[in-house]
Amino acid sequence: MDYMQSLDLDENWPLRWTTTWKFGRDLVTGPVRDLDKVDIGRSVPVRRFTWRTDQFHRPGLEYLMATDRHHGFESHEEERLLLIADFAAGLVEALCQPFRLRFLSEGKVIRHTPDFLLVTDSGLFLIDVRPAERIKPEDALKFAAAAEAALSAGWQYGVVAGWRQHLWTNVDALSAERRPLPDVLGIQGQLRDAAAAHGSLLFGELVERCRVPAIARAHAIHLLWHRHLGVDLSGPFGDGSLVRLAPQLHHRELAR
């Protein structure tokens, strides 16, 4: 079904559709036409996160290196998105529950709160998260409306309905060493030198070329997270993964 045809998209729709943002305790509503003028840096989640013992979903807080603070999520799938967004280069800000969209479909008023607005070096991305098997027709309609609103503001839009095989487990493994890691033994220099000298090495071989291989494993993963080393993540990450020195332009500041 083409849900776009169900949306009321006449020439005045950017004025009739609205978004509501929250600044401190104040709710501010404006037309979708002015979406690109909102001071998103001052906004807070438009909807509060709730916790109770009998709820189906699992909310929580995820710490992101890119922003140096915790961000709320309402499900395990949303937590995964935040972690992968943190790993992806260029993340500047992650806004959860950024605004409430009020749109019209066949004369009816419908409301939808997108899950995240990601601010990156390459632009803004409005994101909804919903496993493919749980997307109902009413969800698809809301996603179509969110896509139109994002397009009007010059943003990208996407629905995260699942992950490619191995992606989540790989990123989860690398995230284990993303925090500050003191290098009193100079292990990271040994890893760089070995990678530079051989062009590329299997992960297991790379760490064995260091003075303390057990410690080198943690530092190698730290360098992979921060883009000082590169690895092919299309398959499961392990000792057989091919690692090489990453170009300097891809480096991110190391957390120490």
C-alpha positions in Angstrom: 0.0 0.0 0.0 1.3 3.5 -0.9 0.8 5.4 2.4 1.9 8.6 0.8 -1.4 8.7 -1.0 -3.3 8.7 2.3 -1.5 11.9 3.5 -3.2 15.3 3.0 -0.4 16.9 1.1 -2.0 19.9 -0.6 -0.1 23.1 -1.3 -0.7 24.3 2.3 0.2 21.2 4.2 3.5 22.7 5.6 1.3 25.3 7.3 -1.4 22.9 8.5 1.0 20.2 9.8 2.7 21.2 13.0 5.5 20.1 15.3 5.6 20.6 19.1 9.0 20.9 20.8 9.9 21.2 24.5 12.2 23.9 25.8 12.7 23.5 29.6 9.1 23.2 30.8 7.6 25.0 27.9 5.9 23.4 24.9 6.3 25.4 21.6 4.2 24.5 18.5 4.9 25.7 15.0 4.2 24.8 11.4 6.3 22.2 9.7 7.3 24.9 7.2 9.5 26.4 10.0 11.0 23.1 11.1 14.5 24.1 9.9 14.3 27.2 12.1 13.9 25.4 15.4 16.8 25.9 17.9 17.2 22.1 18.4 20.2 22.6 20.6 18.0 24.0 23.4 15.3 21.3 23.2 14.6 18.5 25.6 12.6 15.2 25.0 9.0 16.1 24.3 7.9 13.0 26.0 9.1 11.7 29.4 10.6 8.2 29.7 8.7 6.0 32.2 9.8 2.8 34.0 7.5 0.3 35.7 7.9 -3.4 36.5 5.1 -4.7 34.1 6.0 -2.8 31.0 6.8 -4.6 27.8 9.6 -2.5 26.5 12.9 -1.8 28.3 13.9 1.8 28.6 17.2 3.1 29.9 20.2 5.4 29.3 23.1 4.9 27.0 26.4 6.8 27.3 27.8 8.1 24.0 31.4 9.1 23.5 30.5 11.6 20.8 28.4 13.7 23.3 30.0 12.7 26.6 26.7 12.2 28.3 23.8 9.7 28.6 20.9 9.5 26.2 17.5 8.0 26.8 16.1 5.0 24.9 12.8 3.1 25.1 13.8 -0.3 23.8 16.8 -2.6 23.2 16.5 -1.8 19.5 16.8 1.9 20.2 19.8 1.3 22.5 21.5 -0.5 19.6 20.9 2.5 17.3 22.5 4.8 19.8 25.6 2.7 20.2 26.0 2.2 16.4 25.4 6.0 15.9 28.2 6.6 18.4 30.5 4.3 16.4 29.6 5.8 13.1 32.0 8.8 12.4 30.6 12.3 12.5 27.9 12.1 15.2 27.6 15.5 16.9 24.3 15.2 18.9 21.6 12.7 19.4 18.1 14.0 20.4 15.7 11.4 21.7 11.9 12.0 21.3 12.8 15.3 19.7 9.3 16.6 18.8 5.6 15.6 18.3 4.4 15.7 14.7 0.7 16.5 14.1 -0.3 15.7 10.6 -3.5 15.1 8.5 -4.5 11.9 6.7 -7.8 11.7 4.9 -9.1 14.6 7.0 -8.1 13.0 10.3 -5.6 14.4 12.8 -2.8 12.0 13.7 0.1 12.5 16.0 3.5 10.8 16.0 6.7 11.3 18.0 9.8 10.2 16.1 12.4 8.3 18.1 15.6 10.2 17.4 17.1 13.3 15.6 20.8 12.6 14.9 23.0 15.6 14.2 26.0 14.6 12.2 28.8 16.3 10.2 27.0 15.3 7.0 23.5 16.6 8.1 20.5 15.8 10.2 18.8 12.4 10.3 15.4 11.8 11.7 15.0 8.2 12.7 12.3 5.9 13.8 13.1 2.4 15.2 10.7 -0.5 14.8 11.5 -4.2 14.1 10.1 -5.1 10.6 7.8 -7.7 12.0 6.2 -5.2 14.3 5.4 -2.4 11.8 1.7 -2.1 11.5 -0.2 -0.1 8.8 -0.8 2.8 11.2 3.0 2.8 11.9 3.8 2.9 8.2 1.5 5.9 7.8 3.2 7.8 10.6 6.6 6.9 9.1 5.5 8.3 5.7 4.4 11.5 7.4 7.7 11.8 9.3 9.5 11.3 6.0 7.6 14.2 4.4 8.3 16.5 7.4 12.0 15.7 7.3 12.2 16.3 3.6 10.6 19.7 4.0 13.4 20.7 6.5 16.2 19.3 4.3 16.8 16.3 6.7 17.3 12.7 5.9 14.8 10.2 7.3 14.9 6.5 7.9 13.3 3.6 9.7 15.6 1.2 11.4 13.8 -2.1 11.0 16.7 -4.5 11.7 20.5 -4.9 11.3 22.7 -6.8 8.9 24.2 -10.0 10.2 27.1 -9.6 12.6 26.8 -5.8 12.7 25.5 -5.4 16.2 27.7 -8.1 17.8 30.8 -6.5 16.1 30.0 -3.0 17.3 29.1 -4.2 20.7 32.5 -5.9 21.0 34.4 -2.8 19.9 32.4 -0.6 22.3 33.9 -2.6 25.2 37.1 -0.5 24.9 35.7 2.9 23.8 36.3 4.5 27.2 39.5 6.2 28.3 42.4 3.8 28.3 45.8 4.8 29.8 48.7 3.6 27.7 51.6 3.5 30.2 53.4 0.7 28.3 53.3 2.4 24.9 51.3 -0.5 23.4 49.3 1.7 21.0 52.6 2.8 19.3 53.6 -0.8 19.0 50.3 -1.6 17.3 50.6 1.3 14.9 54.2 0.4 14.0 53.3 -3.3 13.4 50.3 -2.3 11.2 52.4 0.2 9.2 55.3 -2.2 8.7 53.1 -5.1 7.3 50.3 -3.2 5.5 47.7 -5.5 7.0 47.7 -8.3 9.6 45.2 -10.6 11.1 44.0 -9.2 14.5 45.5 -12.2 16.4 48.9 -11.7 14.6 48.9 -8.0 15.3 48.5 -8.2 19.0 51.1 -11.0 19.2 53.7 -8.6 17.8 53.4 -6.4 20.9 55.3 -7.0 24.1 52.2 -7.9 26.1 49.6 -9.4 23.8 46.9 -9.7 26.4 47.0 -5.9 27.1 47.5 -5.2 23.4 44.1 -6.7 22.6 42.3 -4.0 24.7 44.4 -1.3 23.1 43.8 -2.6 19.6 40.1 -2.6 20.1 40.4 0.9 21.5 42.2 2.0 18.3 39.6 0.3 16.1 36.7 2.2 17.8 38.5 5.5 17.4 39.4 4.8 13.7 43.2 4.7 14.2 43.1 1.1 12.9 40.6 -0.2 10.3 39.0 -3.6 10.1 36.5 -5.3 7.8 33.3 -5.7 9.9 31.2 -7.5 7.2 31.9 -10.8 9.0 32.3 -11.7 12.7 35.1 -9.9 14.4 37.8 -12.0 15.9 41.5 -13.1 15.6 40.9 -13.8 11.9 39.8 -10.3 11.1 42.2 -8.4 8.8 43.4 -5.1 10.4 45.3 -2.2 8.9 46.4 1.3 9.7 43.6 3.8 9.1 44.3 7.0 7.1 44.8 10.0 9.5 41.8 11.8 8.1 39.6 9.1 9.7 41.1 9.4 13.1 39.0 10.4 16.1 40.5 11.8 19.2 41.4 9.1 21.6 39.7 8.9 25.0 42.3 8.8 27.7 
